Amino acid sequence: MHLRDKVIAIIAEQAVLDVSDVTMDSTLQSLGIDSLGLVEAIFAIEEAFDISIPFNANDPAQSGFDMTSVAAIVHAVEGLVAQKAA
């Protein structure tokens, strides 16, 4: 499974949607993911890829992790995975 597909699967699971309902242009808000779902998705992504996501649940906007869309999340995870491999 490609990284993108795995991230989409994790997000779909948190949104209780089919993977086919999650597009790269989707936002977490448009998928109905609330703050608790967001935290659960972050934990699941960290576990799946053995990475640490710079996320502050108290101030998500200041976390430095772009969560504006599924594509942004995929891109950010790709960067973290690449950093870990380096």
C-alpha positions in Angstrom: 0.0 0.0 0.0 1.4 3.4 -1.0 1.8 6.1 1.7 -1.0 8.2 0.2 -3.4 5.3 0.2 -2.5 4.4 3.8 -3.1 8.0 5.0 -6.4 8.2 3.1 -7.5 4.8 4.7 -6.7 6.2 8.2 -8.6 9.4 7.5 -11.6 7.5 6.0 -11.6 5.2 9.1 -11.7 8.2 11.4 -14.5 9.8 9.4 -16.4 6.5 9.2 -16.5 6.8 5.4 -15.5 4.5 2.5 -12.0 5.2 1.2 -13.7 6.2 -2.1 -15.4 9.1 -0.3 -12.1 10.7 0.6 -10.3 12.7 -2.1 -7.1 14.6 -2.0 -9.1 17.9 -2.1 -11.2 16.9 1.0 -10.8 18.8 4.2 -11.1 17.2 7.6 -14.0 19.4 8.3 -15.8 18.5 5.1 -15.3 14.8 6.0 -16.9 15.4 9.4 -13.8 14.8 11.4 -13.9 16.7 14.7 -11.0 17.6 17.0 -11.1 14.2 18.7 -11.1 12.4 15.4 -8.2 14.6 14.3 -6.2 13.5 17.3 -7.1 9.9 16.7 -6.0 10.2 13.0 -2.7 11.8 14.0 -2.0 8.9 16.5 -2.9 6.3 13.9 -0.6 8.0 11.2 2.2 8.2 13.7 1.8 4.5 14.6 1.5 3.4 10.9 4.6 5.2 9.8 6.6 5.2 13.0 7.0 9.0 12.9 6.3 11.9 15.3 3.9 14.5 14.0 4.5 18.1 15.4 1.0 18.7 16.6 -0.3 20.7 19.5 -3.9 19.7 20.3 -4.3 22.9 22.4 -3.3 25.1 19.4 -3.5 23.1 16.2 -2.9 26.2 14.0 0.5 26.6 15.6 1.6 23.0 15.2 3.5 23.4 12.0 1.7 20.4 10.5 -0.5 21.4 7.5 -3.9 19.9 7.9 -5.8 22.1 5.5 -6.6 19.1 3.1 -6.0 15.4 2.7 -3.3 16.3 0.1 -1.6 18.6 2.6 -1.6 15.9 5.2 -0.2 13.3 2.7 2.5 15.8 1.7 3.5 16.5 5.3 3.6 12.8 6.2 5.8 12.2 3.1 8.2 14.9 4.4 8.3 13.4 7.9 8.9 9.9 6.5 11.7 11.2 4.3 13.3 13.0 7.2 13.2 9.8 9.2 14.8 7.8 6.4 17.7 10.4 6.0 
